[in-house]
């Protein structure tokens, strides 16, 4: 997909993940050879193995009209698709490749990098599940083409203000759960799995953000078999002056075909101020293996090494944050090891009261996939009403009582009590896996935090946002 004419005319700099123009051309050729063929295959599998619960007529059309046509299209393009994939593997094997692409649009007048007076910054993170049709439907979140455009529009439904609810004396869920987003300066996104969806997101978000990191992944036969990237994506108001992506070495099962990892950024907030932000995505369904613990160790090592390599003596680091989908929570018995990881000796989870206990104003961020499209949670306002209700929330958000990470989490119902009733619990609907952490020595104070229902019906995660105020020493 190409960007709109408006955005194309405003592009100042494009940093491809190839240093060679020949490799860039071959990369693009292979993409256009593979993408239509792979998309047809994905839709065929989705139509026949993951039919949507949207009525028999739609399923009938997919299986008896669109499906056969796509099969003909797929078979006709088979030689082209296979040749394109062979070309892609050739490019991955024999041409040096950066692990990300960078796009810079014309800076917006309202947030140039010369704003030395700005002292409050807001970060947000969200998992949007923009993938091929098969993977999307497997997660009960089909039609990624329509969702991608709506997600971009919803993410721009921001108030002109920052969060400051921590100034309230008796903070409650009604103060931290919102139906929109504040004015976000740095937006970290997970599961933007393909270039097409990245282009769609840039096209939507380009009216507010000027700097983008996308197409992140380590594509090598020994890394991910030249298949899927990391899905990590960042939109930022300020120039990104250093980037490093570190793929996780410890991955199991399906994750070996993906580039799960941590993306480290150094951002020029103003002429004499910089910030460090990391965006990560931990592997889901680790089972009995200590996958997430090891991935946290790799993340901490990569982040600290990146700071050491890129920090200059004259740098004034005003904040350092880690955003992402960690895929574990602070309450579940099965997450005890990761809850006590050394990462939390260096970074603060502001939502955590202590290991094994969250503040009362927090809510879970992982929705029950089988119920996320019900009318009760179909709009941001309706989802917000459910999130603040300790009993209703259990029906739509996973409980923080997980013993083992298995695929059963995608379809599990809330556990009843001894009387067979589902009642409010301290851990009910509080599987909070999407987080923003702040480094302990950051010269900034967190003044607000929010769980946003803005993406209701579009993803199985709740976006979170954090505002921090720089101290006089910054």
N, C-alpha and C positions, 0 to 999 in steps of 0.2 A: 504494500500500500504506500502511496506517496502522500506527502504532506499537502495541505491546502495551498493554493496560490499565495494567500496572505502570509502563511508561515514560511513558505519557500523564499519569498522576497525578503523576509526578515532574517534569514540565516546569516550569521557572521562567521561561524567556524564549525567545521565538521571534522572530528578526529576519528578516522576509521580504525577498526581493529587490525588493519593490515598496513604495514609500512610500504609495501610494494603495490604499485598501481595495477600490475598484472594480476596479483593475487586478489585485489579488490574486484576486478572485473570478473575473474573466474568465480569468485565467491558469489557475486550477484547472478551470474549465469546459472550456477548450480542451484541457487535459491529458487529462481523462477522456473527451473526444470522440475524441481522436487515439490515445491509447495502445492500446486494444483493437484498433483497426483496424490500426495500424502493427505491433503484435505479431503479429497474424494474418498479415500480409504477410511479415514476417520469417521466421516458421515455415514458410510455404509455400515461400519461396525456399530455406530451409535443407533442407527435406525432399527437394526435387527436384534441387537443384544441389550440395548438400553433405551427402550421406547419411553417417551415422556408420558406422564399421567395428565395429558391435556385434552383428552377426548379421543374417542375411537376414530373419528374422521381424519384428524391430523395424522394419527398413526397409520391409518389405511393409506393415505396419500404418500407418506414416507416409505412404506414397505412395498406398495404395489405400483407406484408411479415414479417418485424421485429415486428410490433405491435402485430399480432396474436401470434407469438412465445413468445414474452414477456408476453402476457396475460397467456399463459399456464405455463410459468416459475413462474409468480407471484402467480397464484392460487396454484401451486404445493408447493411453499415455504410459503404459507400463515400461516400454523400452526407454522412453524419455526420462521417466522418473528414476529408474535404476541407473541410467547413465549419469543423471544429475547427482545422485547420491555418491556414485564412484568418484565423480569429479570433486565433490565436496570433501570426501575422505582424502583424496590426493592433495587438495589445498591444505587441509589440516595437518597432513604428514610432512609436507615439504616446504611450506612457507611459514616464516615466523609470524606469529599472530598475537596481538594484544588481547587481553581477556575482557575487554569492554569497548563500547563506542561512546563518544562524547559529542554532544550537539549543543551549540551556543546560538541562541536567537538574539535579536536586538534587545538590549536591556530595557526594561520598562521604566519609565520616568519616575514612577512612585517608589522604586526601590533600587536605586543605583548603589554601587559599592562604596560611594563616598559618604554614605549616611553615618557620620561619626556620632551623631546625637542619639541614635536609636539604642535603647538599653533593655528592651524586652523582645525576646525571640520565641517563636512557637514552632515546635516540631510535631509531626503526626506520622503515624504508621498504620498501614492497612494491607490485608491480604485480599486480593481481588479475584483470584482464580480465573484468569484469562488464558485458556488453553484450547487445544483442539476439541472438537465436539464429543469425542469418545470420553476423554478424561473429564471434561466438564459434566457430562451426564452421569458418569460414574460417581461424581460428587453431588448429584441432584441439582446441578446448576448449569443447565444447557443454554443454547442460543448465545454463545459468547459474542457474536457480532453485534447483536442488539444491545447486550449488556455492556459492552466496552464503551459505546457512545454514551449510555446513561451513566455509567460509572464516572466518566470524565466530567460530565455536566454536574453530577451530584457533588463530586469532590470540590467543585468550584462554588458550591453553595456555602460560602464562608461569610461570617459576619465581619465587619471591619474592626473587630476588637480582639484583644488577646484574653486568655483565661486569667482570672484572679480570684477564683473561688476559695483558695487557701486562706484568704483574708477573713473568711467567715468563721465565727466562733464555734458553731455546731454544724459541721459539714455532714451532709447526708447524700444519699443516692440521687435525690431530686436536684441537688446542686451540681453533681458531677456527670449525670447522664443527660445528653443534649440531643436534639434532632438535627443539628447542623455542625459545622466545624468553625473554629475561630479563624482568624487571619493567619494562615500557616506559611511560614517562611521556608521550611525544608520538609518535603514530603517523601517519605520512604515507603515503597510499595513492594510487596512480594507477589510472586506467581503471575508475572507478565511474561508468559513462557515463550512467545514467538515474536519475531520482528514485526509482523502485521499488527499485533496488539500494541506493541511499543509505539509504532507509528500513529496508531489511533489515539493513544493516550497523549502523545506529544501534540498532536493536532488539537486535542481538546484542551489540554492544560497550558498550551503555549500563549494563551492570552494573559496569563498571570505569572508564569515562570519562564526564565530565560536560559537556564542551564540544566541539561539532562544527561544522565548516565543510563545507558540501556544496552541490550544485547550482551549481557554479562555472562561469561562462561569460559571454561577451560576445555576447548574442543580438541581432544586428542584420543587416539585409540586406547591408550593406557589410562586415560582419565575418565571419559564418559562414553567411550566407543563412538565418538563423533555424533552423538545423538542430541540430547536435550541440554539447554543451558541452565542457569541458576534461577531465572525468573525475577531477579532483583532489578529494581528500577528506582531512580531518584530524580525528583524534580526540585529545583532550588532557585531561589531568587538571586543568589549571589554566586560569583565565580568559583568554580571548583578547580583548585590549583594543583592538587595531587590526588592520585587514585591508585588503589591496589586491590585486586581481588584475589583472595586466597581460597581455593576450593578445599573442602574437607577431604582429608585422606581416609578418615574412618566413616565409611558408608556401607550399608548392608542392603541385600535384596534388590528391590527395584531402584533404589537410590544410586546404584552403581552406574545407571544409565543417565543420571542427571549430574549437574554441576552445583549441587548444594554447597554453600560456602558463605563467607563473610566479605562484604564490600566495604573498604575503608576509604574515607574521603577527608581531605583537608580543604576547608572552605574559607575564602577571603571575605570576611564579614565587612570590613572597611579597610582603609589604607594601612592601619597599624594593628588590626585585630583579626585573629583567625579562630576557627572552630574545627573540632574533629567530630565527625559523625560516622558511625558504622551501621550498615544495614545487613541483617543476617536472616537466614531461614534454616531452622533445624529440621532434621528428617522426621517425618511422621511415622507412626506405627513401628517403633523400634523393637517391640517385643521384649524379650528377656535380655537382650544385649544392652550394654551401657553406651549406646550410640550418642545420645545427647550429651552425656557427661564428657565424652571425648571430644565432641564437636565444640563444646564450650571451652575446653582447654585449648583447642586449636584456634578458636576465635580470640581468646585472650592473648595468646602468644602472637598472633598476627597483628592485632590492634596495637599492642605495646611495641612491636618491632616497627610498625608503620610510623608511630609517633617518634620513635628514636631516629628513624631514617629521614624524616621530613621536617622535624621541628628545628627551626633556626634559632640562634641565640637571641635575636631581636624580636622573635614572635611573642605576641601577647595573646595567649590562648584563653579565650573568654568562656568557652564551655566545651565539654567532651561528652558525647552521648552515644548510646547503642540503641538502635531501634530494630524491631523485627518480630517475626513469628517464631518464638522460642520452642513451641510445641511441648511445653510442660508448664505446670502451674505451681503455685506456692503452698497449696494445701493438700493435694492428693498424696496418699501414702506411697503410691508407686513412684512418686517424684522426689523422694527424700534425698537421694544422692545429688541430683542436680540442684535442689534447693540449697544445699550446703556447699556448692562449688566455690572454689577460691575467687572466681570472677566477682562474687558479691562482697569480697573484701576490698575490691577496688572501685566497684560501681554500686550505686544505691538504686534499689527498686522502691520508689517513693510510695507505691501502693502497699508495700509489705510492712506490716507492723513488726513482725519478727518471722523467722523461719517457721513455716507451718501455720501462719496466721496473717490474713490480710485485714486492712482497715475496713470498717463497716460500710464506708461509702463506695467500695469497689463492687464491680460486677464481673461476671465471666465474659469472655470474648469469643468463645467457640460455640456456634449455634448448632442445634440438632438438625442435621441436614434434611431429614425426612419431613420436618415440620416448618422449615424456613420460608415456604411459599404460602402458608396458610393466611387467610384473610386477617387474622388477629395480629399478625406482624408484617403486613404487606406494605405499610407506609412508614416513613420515619417517625411520625407522631405515634402510630400504634405500637411500633416496636419499642419506643421510649417508654410508653406506659407499661409495657410488659417488663422491661428491664428493671424498673424501679420497684416492682411488686415482687417480694421475696417468694411468694408461692407461684404466681404465674410464670415467673422467670424460669423455674425448674422445668417447665414443660417445653421450653424453647432454647435454653442454653444448657450445655453440658454441666453436670455436677463435678465438683472437685473431690471426687471420691475414687478416682481411677487407681486401680491396682497394677494394671499392665496395659501398655499401649498396643492395642490390636485394632484391626479393621472393624471390630464390633462397635467401636466408638462412633462410627458413622451412622449407626442405626439403633443404638441403645435408648431405652426409655428411662425416665427417672425412677429410682428404686423406692418402693413404698416402705412404710414403717411396719412394725409388728402387727398392726391392725389392718394392714393392706391399704393404707391411705398415703397419698403423697402430700407431705406437709412441708412447711418452711424449715430449712436447716441452715446452719451457719455456713456450710459448704455448698448449699443448694444453688445451682446455676452460677457457680463462681469459678469455672475452669478458665482462668485468665492466662492465656498463652501469648497474647500480643502485648508487648511491653516497650517502654522507653526508660532506659537506665541512664543515670547521670554519674559521671566520675566524681569520687568523693572530694578530690582536690580542685574541682572546677570552681572558679570564683564567681559563682552565679547561684541564685536562690530560686527554687521552684515556687511559683506563686499560683499555679493552677494546673488542674488535670481534668480530662474529660473522656468519657466513653460516648462515642457518637453513633446514633442510629441512622445516620444519613444514607447509608448504603443498603437499607432494608430491602430485601427481596432480590438483591444483586450479588451477594456473596455470603458465605457462611461464617464470616468473621465480623467482629465489631471494631471499627477503627478507634484508635486512642490518640489523644493529643496532650501535649505538655507545654506550658509557658514558663519561661524562666527569666528572671531579672538580673542584670549584671550589677555587681556591687561597685562601690566607688573605687575599688582597687583594680577593676578590670580595664 
